[in-house]
Amino acid sequence: MTYTFKKKNGNCYCIKVKGLLDDKWADWFDGLTITPIENYETMLIGQVVDQAALHGILAKIRDLGLTLLTVQLCDEQVSINGGESHACR
């Protein structure tokens, strides 16, 4: 999938965790787009308003017992297995 972000307030982040989550968790993760990927991993992508909000998301990942693999600032376009575009929320 390809995700296209329009910067509003804050930055767009790509967070990869070990374990599978479905999109039902999106509200709990402040509206991030949740995409299961290969190797039993999940990518959470979206706009985070500030560092405090980012730390809140990371705390939720910890609380679920998921292993945090990467946290990166996203460019304007993120591609995961090619395909559909999404706006940064």
Contacts in CASP RR format, 6 or more apart in sequence:
PFRMAT RR
TARGET T0000
AUTHOR 0000-0000-0000
METHOD contacts of the structure
MODEL  1
MTYTFKKKNGNCYCIKVKGLLDDKWADWFDGLTITPIENYETMLIGQVVD
QAALHGILAKIRDLGLTLLTVQLCDEQVSINGGESHACR
1 35 0 8 1.000
1 79 0 8 1.000
1 80 0 8 1.000
1 81 0 8 1.000
1 82 0 8 1.000
1 83 0 8 1.000
1 84 0 8 1.000
1 85 0 8 1.000
1 86 0 8 1.000
2 77 0 8 1.000
2 78 0 8 1.000
2 79 0 8 1.000
2 80 0 8 1.000
2 82 0 8 1.000
2 83 0 8 1.000
2 84 0 8 1.000
2 85 0 8 1.000
3 33 0 8 1.000
3 45 0 8 1.000
3 46 0 8 1.000
3 74 0 8 1.000
3 77 0 8 1.000
3 78 0 8 1.000
3 79 0 8 1.000
3 80 0 8 1.000
3 85 0 8 1.000
3 86 0 8 1.000
3 88 0 8 1.000
4 76 0 8 1.000
4 77 0 8 1.000
4 85 0 8 1.000
4 86 0 8 1.000
4 87 0 8 1.000
4 88 0 8 1.000
5 12 0 8 1.000
5 46 0 8 1.000
5 47 0 8 1.000
5 74 0 8 1.000
5 75 0 8 1.000
5 76 0 8 1.000
5 77 0 8 1.000
5 78 0 8 1.000
5 87 0 8 1.000
5 88 0 8 1.000
6 87 0 8 1.000
6 88 0 8 1.000
7 47 0 8 1.000
7 76 0 8 1.000
7 88 0 8 1.000
8 47 0 8 1.000
8 88 0 8 1.000
9 47 0 8 1.000
9 49 0 8 1.000
10 47 0 8 1.000
10 48 0 8 1.000
10 49 0 8 1.000
10 50 0 8 1.000
11 47 0 8 1.000
11 48 0 8 1.000
11 73 0 8 1.000
11 74 0 8 1.000
12 45 0 8 1.000
12 46 0 8 1.000
12 47 0 8 1.000
12 48 0 8 1.000
12 73 0 8 1.000
12 74 0 8 1.000
12 78 0 8 1.000
12 88 0 8 1.000
13 44 0 8 1.000
13 45 0 8 1.000
13 46 0 8 1.000
13 47 0 8 1.000
13 48 0 8 1.000
13 54 0 8 1.000
13 71 0 8 1.000
13 72 0 8 1.000
13 73 0 8 1.000
13 74 0 8 1.000
14 43 0 8 1.000
14 44 0 8 1.000
14 45 0 8 1.000
14 46 0 8 1.000
14 70 0 8 1.000
14 71 0 8 1.000
14 72 0 8 1.000
14 73 0 8 1.000
14 74 0 8 1.000
14 78 0 8 1.000
15 32 0 8 1.000
15 43 0 8 1.000
15 44 0 8 1.000
15 45 0 8 1.000
15 57 0 8 1.000
15 58 0 8 1.000
15 61 0 8 1.000
15 68 0 8 1.000
15 70 0 8 1.000
15 71 0 8 1.000
15 72 0 8 1.000
16 37 0 8 1.000
16 41 0 8 1.000
16 42 0 8 1.000
16 43 0 8 1.000
16 44 0 8 1.000
16 68 0 8 1.000
16 69 0 8 1.000
16 70 0 8 1.000
16 71 0 8 1.000
17 41 0 8 1.000
17 42 0 8 1.000
17 44 0 8 1.000
17 61 0 8 1.000
17 66 0 8 1.000
17 67 0 8 1.000
17 68 0 8 1.000
17 69 0 8 1.000
18 40 0 8 1.000
18 41 0 8 1.000
18 66 0 8 1.000
18 67 0 8 1.000
18 69 0 8 1.000
19 40 0 8 1.000
19 41 0 8 1.000
19 42 0 8 1.000
19 66 0 8 1.000
19 67 0 8 1.000
20 36 0 8 1.000
20 40 0 8 1.000
20 41 0 8 1.000
20 42 0 8 1.000
21 34 0 8 1.000
21 36 0 8 1.000
21 42 0 8 1.000
21 44 0 8 1.000
21 66 0 8 1.000
22 34 0 8 1.000
22 36 0 8 1.000
23 33 0 8 1.000
23 34 0 8 1.000
25 34 0 8 1.000
26 32 0 8 1.000
26 33 0 8 1.000
26 34 0 8 1.000
28 60 0 8 1.000
29 44 0 8 1.000
29 57 0 8 1.000
29 60 0 8 1.000
30 48 0 8 1.000
30 53 0 8 1.000
30 57 0 8 1.000
31 46 0 8 1.000
31 89 0 8 1.000
32 44 0 8 1.000
32 45 0 8 1.000
32 46 0 8 1.000
32 57 0 8 1.000
32 89 0 8 1.000
33 44 0 8 1.000
33 45 0 8 1.000
33 46 0 8 1.000
33 86 0 8 1.000
33 89 0 8 1.000
34 42 0 8 1.000
34 43 0 8 1.000
34 44 0 8 1.000
35 42 0 8 1.000
35 43 0 8 1.000
35 44 0 8 1.000
35 45 0 8 1.000
35 80 0 8 1.000
36 42 0 8 1.000
37 43 0 8 1.000
37 80 0 8 1.000
37 81 0 8 1.000
41 69 0 8 1.000
42 66 0 8 1.000
43 80 0 8 1.000
44 57 0 8 1.000
45 74 0 8 1.000
45 78 0 8 1.000
45 86 0 8 1.000
45 88 0 8 1.000
46 74 0 8 1.000
46 88 0 8 1.000
46 89 0 8 1.000
47 88 0 8 1.000
47 89 0 8 1.000
48 54 0 8 1.000
48 57 0 8 1.000
54 71 0 8 1.000
58 68 0 8 1.000
58 71 0 8 1.000
61 68 0 8 1.000
62 68 0 8 1.000
74 88 0 8 1.000
77 85 0 8 1.000
END
